[in-house]
Amino acid sequence: MGADSDVVRRFTQEVFIDGDFSHWDDLIGDDFVDHDPMPGMPNDKKGQRQTAEAVVAAFSARNAENDELIETTDGRVVENWLFAGKHTGEMMGIPPSGKDIHVRGIEIWRCADGRIVEHWGVVDISDVLEKAGMVPS
């Protein structure tokens, strides 16, 4: 793995799993652009932080498995992951279910100068919706 993959791995672990925002400015560039922001969130650095804070607040006992990290020569890192946690807080208007959940996603992060500066991604929250009783199982 290269330096860009290390930044993405640190971002996932430190921010989304550990809930540690102390290195936020070291990991995310000031000119960050999110091409697929969470509904209702701005597509900038501030919106990405709000998204991360919402995930940390909504799920306890967080864990992630990176099935694969693929790094390109132009600073892009493709991350295929599985997130697990207990749904103990509200998320995007979805009330806490208290149940263990699994969320799968594929993200593309672009890094420059040792920080993440762009994001594209698809996240499947159907398990959250199902366990919260919002869709039939």
N, C-alpha and C positions, 0 to 999 in steps of 0.2 A: 504494500500500500504506500501511496505517496503522501505528501504533505496535505493536499486538498482532502483526501479521504480522512486523514487524521482530524482535520478541522470539523468535518461533518460528523465523524464518530464522537468527538468531544461535545459538539453541539447537542446531539441526540442524548448522550449520557448525562452530561452536566445539567442541561436545561430541562429537558422533558422527563427524564427519569429521576435525577437527584433533586430537581426543583431549585437548582443553584444558579442564580442570575448574576453572580459576582464577576464573571468573565464575559458578560454579554457584549460589551463594546470591543473585546478582543476577538470575538467570534463572528459578529455581524457588522458588515460595513455600513457606514453612514448613508450611502446611496443605495441601500438594499431595495430591491423591487420584487414583490410577490405577484406572480402572474396568475396564481390561483388562490387568492386569500380566502380564509374562512368567511362564510356569509356574515355581512355586517362589519367586517374588519377592514381598516385601511390597507392598501397594498404596499406599505412602506415598513421601515424598521420598527416603528411604533406599533403598527398593526401586527407584525410578527411576534412582538413581545406580548401583546395582549392575547394573541392566540396561545402562546406558550403558557402564560399565566392562567388562562382559562382551562387548559388541559390539566395543569398541575392542581388547580383548585377542584376540578371535577372528579379526578381519579386518585385514589390512594393505592398503596402497594403496587406502584408502577414498575413495569419491567418491559424491556424491548429486546427483540432478537433481530439482528441484522442478518437476513438470509444472504445478502450479497451487497457488496459495494463495488461499483465499477467506475474507475476513474479514466477520464479521457485526457488527451493532450492539451485541450483548450480550457482546462479549469473546471470542467463539469464532473460531478460525481452523481451517479445513479444509485439510489439507496432503496432497496427492497426490504421492508421491515414488517414485523408483527409486534404490536403493542398489547400488553395485557395489564389489567388493573382492576380495582374494585370501584364501581361507579357510585361514589359517595357524595357527589356534589352536582349541582345543575350544570348542564352543558348545552349551549345553544337552545335554551328554553326546554330542554329535556330534563324532567325531574330525576333526582337520583333514584336508582333502582336498588342499590345496595348489593347488586350482583357482580360477579366476576365477568369481565368482558374481554373480548379480543377485537382489535381493530387492525386491519391490514392496509398498507399504503405503499405506493411507489413514488418516490420524490426524485427530482433532478435539482441539484444545487449547483450553482456556478460560483466558483471562488476566484478571488483576485487579491493579490498582496496578502495572502494568509487569512483572509476573512471571506465569509459567505456574502455574495452581493446580489444573487438572483435565485428565485425558486419557482418551480413548476411542480405540480403534484396531483395525485388522485388518492383519496382516502375513502375506504369503505367502512362506514359506521353502522351498517345494518345490524350487527350484533347488539350495539347499544340501543338502537331503536326497538329491536325485538324484545330485549330483556326489560325495557322500560314499558312494554305493552303498547307501543305506538304503531307496530305493524304485526300482522299475524305471524305466529311461529310456524 
